[in-house]
Amino acid sequence: MKGLKTLFLATALFSVNQISFADWIKDAALQVEPQTIQLRHQIHQNPELGNMEFNTSKLVQKELKSYGIDVRTGYAKTGVIGVLKGDLAGPVMALRADMDALPVEEKTGLSFASKVKALYQGKQQPVMHACGHDTHTAMLLSAAKVLAKNKDKLAGTVVFVFQPAEEGAADLDNFTQGDQIGSRKMIADGALKQPAPEVIFGMHVISGMPSGNIFYKGGAILNSADEFRIKLKGQQVHASMPWAGKDPIVTAAQVINNLQTLVSRQSNLTKGMGVVSVGQIAGGTVSNVIPDEVIMAGTIRTNHEDIRQTILKQLPNIVNSTAQANNVKAEIDLSSYAGVTSNDKTLTELTAPTLEAAVGKERLHLMENNASPSEDFSYYGKIMPSLFVFLGATPEHEDMNKAAPNHSSEFIVDDATLKTGVESHVRFIMNYPSIAAKVQSDWKAAH
């Protein structure tokens, strides 16, 4: 009975605390809103490509230090870690934002639009925050400020993860050096050690979803992403006498068709989905010569690890067999970008009321299916329970179907949504200690 009484009191106290959270967290997010917007505009106007976020990194460091947060660098070239210890005992928790922009020319017409150009893979390119990483960085900085100001209420330690190169690096071969980029490099460099968080939360703004609304689901929320390169080496010959050579063009056509059977005939689609797409093909110079070589490149996307592994295992077999049938030689290279981004189901279920407190019941949406893009946030979820959610970026009064998508040169984020992101980060941290035992127990049982 004593244990039941203690549990009842703890539950009642938590309910009271939740009410008090509502009183101060929403107010705090509103108070820092002007700063959040200003930071977002500053970062947006001065975008930097993956692995080149030097000035963004300096800005993050300066802001965190001004809040009294311990700042650490030396991770993944430009990555930054901030550590804030609360006044109350509790777990170590992480919040993550990415900082990099894309080689895209901005055509939004915004007053703070980017006019920056920079080297990407050795070529001068226009640069734009076309995926909202400027908002992620600004929201996390403001959440850090709020938490630092209220560390007397904070139970545990917060690790603020500012990660470079989620979109890939401007200065490295993303195909062959993927393990030296982004979240994988942050982890390899020890960014999540001393202290080691036991849970991590991430958020991504998405166009075509209404501002101030949060979208979430347990389990898979984003697809895996792997890339392949295929070189087919034949024998050049005059197009009028193909029997005298070895045709890599016809072979390429057969390879492309046969690759589709990796999904339609070899993957167990009761577990999920898969897509194999060839996005690049090059071969030949004139119409009347069969070339000696064709080069192809493409991507593999799945929402289940078993399907992913089936495709990765069988793809070389199909390509080699097809090439052999045409008396052509094949060279195949595979490169992993990210696994399936999967939300811990216990963490998701127990955090849902906290997300609802941030946006209201009508603005919190449980997704039926995962989204098709990919994220290297997935690597954090391999080492600890993780939760990744989407934050609407398009004003509610606009037609969601007409909003320019992420990665578009006309992609726009509604500044009004930023305060929701700040509040959600803070609420996650304030709520997690009350659910930590259950989350960790279920995680350990499943792993």
N, C-alpha and C positions, 0 to 999 in steps of 0.2 A: 504493500500500500504506500509505503514511503516513496518508492520509485515512481509510482503512478502520480503521487502528489507533486513530486519534483518535475515530472514531465508536464503535468498540467500547468504548473506555475511558469515553466519555461515557455510553453506554447502561448500562454496568456501574455507573458512579457514580450514575446516576439510580435504578437499581434499589436500590442501597444507601440512597440518600436516601429512597426510598419506604418502606423498612423503618423508617428513623429517623422518618419522618413518622408512621407508625403508632404509634410509641412515645410521642411527645409530644403529637400533636394530639388524640387521643382522651382522654388524661389532662387536657389543658388544657380541653377542652370540659366534662368532668366537674367540674373545679375551679370553673368559672364558672357551673355549672348553678344553684346557689342564687340567684346574682345575676340570671341570665336569667329565672328564674321570678318573682323579686320585681319586676323591671322590667316583665314582662308583666302581672302582676296590677295594678301601679300604673297602667299605661297603660290597661288594660281597664276599670278602675274610674273612669277619668277620660277618656272618649272625646271626641273632637272631630271635627266634620264637615269635609268637604272645603273647603280654603282657609281654615279657621278653626283649624288645628292649632297655635295659638300656644304653649300650655303644653307640648305634646308636643315642639314644635320646641326650646323652651328646655331641656327635659330632655335631648334628644339632644345639643344643643350642650354642656351642662354635662358630660355623661358623656364625650363625645369629648375635650374639653379636659383632663379629669382623666386620660385615658390618654396625654396628650402628643401628641394628633393635631391638626393644623392645621385649624381650623374656618372655613368660609366661608358666608355667608348672602346674602340678596338675590335668591334665585331662586324664581320661582313663588310669591311672597308668603310662604310659610312653609317653603320647602324648605331643606335643609341639606346641605352638602358637607363631608366630612372627607377630608383628604389625609395619607397616611402613606407616607413614603419609606423603603424598606428599606436596609439597609447594603450590599447587594449590587446590582450592576448588573442591570437587567432591564426588562421592558415595563411600560407603565401599564395597570392592570386595574381594572375597576369591579365593585362589588357594590351591588345595589339593594334597598331596602325601601320600602314605602308606609306612610303614617302615619294615614290618615283612617278614620273610622267611618261608620256608616250611620244614617239616620233610622228606627230600629227600636226597639221597646220590648223590653227584655230580660226573658225569662221562664225563665232557666236555674236560678235558685235558688242560684247560686254565692255563696260568702261575699264575693267581690269583684265581684259583679254591679254593673252600672251603674245609677244612678238619675238620671243626667244628662238635662236637657232643654235644647234650644237652638233657635235660629231656623234653619229650613230653608226657603228660598224664601219668606221673610217670615212663616212660620207656626211657632209653637212646637211642637216635636216631641221625643219621647224619642229618645235616642241610644245606640247600642250598637256595639261591635266585633263585628259579626255576620259578618265575613268573614276574621277572623284577622290583620288588619293590625297589631294589638297584638303578636302573636307575631313577625311579620316584623321590626318595629322592635327588639324585645328581642333577637332572635337576631342581628341584624346588629350591634347595639351590643356584644354579648358577643364576636362574631367580631372586631370591631375591637379590643377589649381584648386578646384572645389574640394577634392579629397584632402589636399595638404592643409587647407584652411580649417578643415573639420576632422583632423586626425585624432582629436579627443574622442570622437564617436567611432573611430575606425578600429575594428577588431581584426588584427593581423597585419600583414605586409603586402603592399601592392608593387608589382613589377610592371613598369610601363615599357612596352616593347615597340620601338620605332624602327621598322625594318625597311631596308632598301630593296630595290630590284625585284618586286613581285612580278612585274611584267617582263622580266629578263634584263640582262645587262647590255649597256651600250658598248662596252669595251672588251667583252669576252664572247667566245663562240657559245651561244646558248645551247647548241645541240650537243657539243662534246664536253662542255664545262659547266653543265647545269648544277652539279653538286657544289660549285664554288659561288653560287648565286642565291640571294634571297633567304628564305626561312631555313633552308638546309645549311647554309653557311653560318647563319646566326646560331643555330643549334650546335654545329661543329665547333664553332669558336667559343663555346661555353657561355653564351649570353643568358641561358636559362639555368645557370648554376650559381650558387652562393649569392642570393638564396634561390632555391629551386622551387618554382611554383607548382602547385598540385592541380591547378585548373586554369583555363585560359578562355577569354571571351573576345570575339572579333565582330566587326560590323562593316557592311559595305553598302554605299548608296547605289540605288538602281533607278535608272530612268524608266518611265512608263509605269511606275508605282507612285501612288499619291504621297505627297509630302506629309511628314508627321505620322506615317503609318509604318508599322513593323511587320515583316513577314518572316515566318520561321517554320521549322519542322524538325522532328527527331530523325535520326538516321541520316541517310545520304541527302545532302542539300545541294551539292555541286558535283559535276562529273570529274572523273580522272582525265588526265591528258598525257598522251605519249606521242612522240613523233617518229617518223621513219623516213629514211632516204634509200632509194633503190637506184642502182646503176646497172643497166643492161648493155652488155658489150657483144656486138655482133660482128659482121664483116661488111664493109662498104661495097656497094655494087651499083651499076646502072639500073635505074628503076624498070627498064624494059626487060631485064633478065634476072629477076629475083632469085632464081634457082642457083645462081652462081655465087650468091652471098649468104649472109645470115641476118635476117631482118629483125632488128630490135624494136621497130615501130609496131609491127603486128604483135610482137611479143608483149609490148607495153599495153596494148589494147586488151589482150587476154588477161594480163596480170591485173589490170584495173577491174575487169569484170569478176575474175576469180576471187579477188580480195573481198568482194561483197558476201561471198559464201562463208567468210569467217563469222559473220553475224547471223545470216539466214539459215546456215546449215550446221555450224559447229559450236555455237554458243547456246547455253541453256537460258532461253529468254524468259523462263518462269522466274528467274532470279532478278532480272532487270533488263537494261537495254545496252546497246553498243552501236557505235557509228564508226565506219572506216572511210575516210575521205582523202582522195588525192587532190591536193590543191596546187601543185606545180608540176609541169612536165616540159621538158626541153629536149629537142633532138632534130637534127637535119638543118640544112641551110638552103637547099633549092628543091624544087618539086620533082626533078627527074633523077635524083640520087637517093638511094636508100643509105642512111648514115650508118656509121659503125657503132654509135652509142646513143642511148636515151637515158636521161636522168629524171627521176620522179621524186617528189617529196609529199608527205601527207601527215595526217593526224588521226589518232585513235581516241575516242571518247567513250567512257562507260560509266555506269553508276553502281557497279558491283565488282568487287575485287576478283571474284572467280571468272567473270566474263572477261575482265581485263587480262588476266593471266592466260586464259585460253587463246585470246587473240595474239598476245605477244609471243606465245609459244608456237602457234601454228602459222603465223604470217611468213616467217622465213621458209617454212616447208612449202607453202603454196607458191611463193615467188620462185624458189629454186626449181620446183617440179615443172612449173610453167615454162621457165627459161630452158630447162633441159629438153622439154618436149619440142622446143623450137630451135634446138642446137645453138642456144645463146647462153652466155655466162652471166651470172647475176652476183652483185655485191649488195648486201643489205646491212644498214646500220639502224639501230633503235636507240632512242633517247627518251628518258622519263622526265616529265615536267612536274607532275603532281598526281598523287593518288586521289581516290574519292574523298571529298571533304564531307565528313560524317559527324553529325552532332551526337554527343553522348545522350542516350534517351532519358536516363534518370535526371541528368543535369537540365536537359531541355524541359522536361515535365515540371520539375520543381522551380525552375526560373520563370516559367510562363506567367505566374501571377505578378511577378516583379515587372515584367515587360508590360503587362496590362496596366499596372499602376502608373507607368510612364506615359502611355498613350491613350488609355481608356479601352474598354472592351470592344467597341466598334472599330477601332483602328489597329487592333491586333489580329493578324490573319494567320491561321494554320494552313500551310501549303499542302496540297495533295501530292504534288510531284516535285522532284528536285529540279533546279535550274540547269541548263545545259553547259554553261561555261565552267572554267576550272580555276582553282586558287591554290597557291602553295601554303596557305593556312593549314592545309591537310596534314602537313608534316608535324605540326604542333599536336594535332589530335592523335597522332600515333604514340605520343609519350605521356599524355595526360588527358583527362576528360576535357572536351572542348565544346564551345557553343558559338556558332557563326550565324548571324541574322542579317536580313536585308532591311535597309531603311529607304523609304520612298523619297525620290528626289524631284518629282514633278509637281508643280502647284495643283492642288486638288480641283480647281475649276477648269483645268485644261484637259483636252482629249488625250488620254493616256496612250492611245494607239498612234498618235501623231508626234509624240515626243521623240526627239533625236536620241538614239540609243547610246549606251556606253561605247566608247571608242570612236564615236562619230566626231567630226570636226565641228559639229553644231551642238554637241552635248552640253547641257546646262543643268546645274544643281540649284534648287531653290534654297536660298539662305535660311528661310524660315524653318527648314527641317533640322538645322544644326543643333538647336537647343534640345531636340528630342534625342539626338545621338549622345550629347553630353550627359543628359539625365539618365539614359539607359546604361551608360558605362558606370556611372556612380551607383545607381541602384543595384547593378549586378554585384559590385564589390560589397556594398552594405548588406545585401541579402545572403550572399554565399556562405558566410560562417554558420548560419542557422541550418543549412542543408548539407554542409561539408561531409559529415559522418556518413550519411546515406549515400551520397554520390561516390565517395571513396570506397565504401564497402561494396557497392555494386560494380564499380570499375575493377576492383581487385578480383572479384568473383568471376568477372567476364574475361580477365586477362591472366 
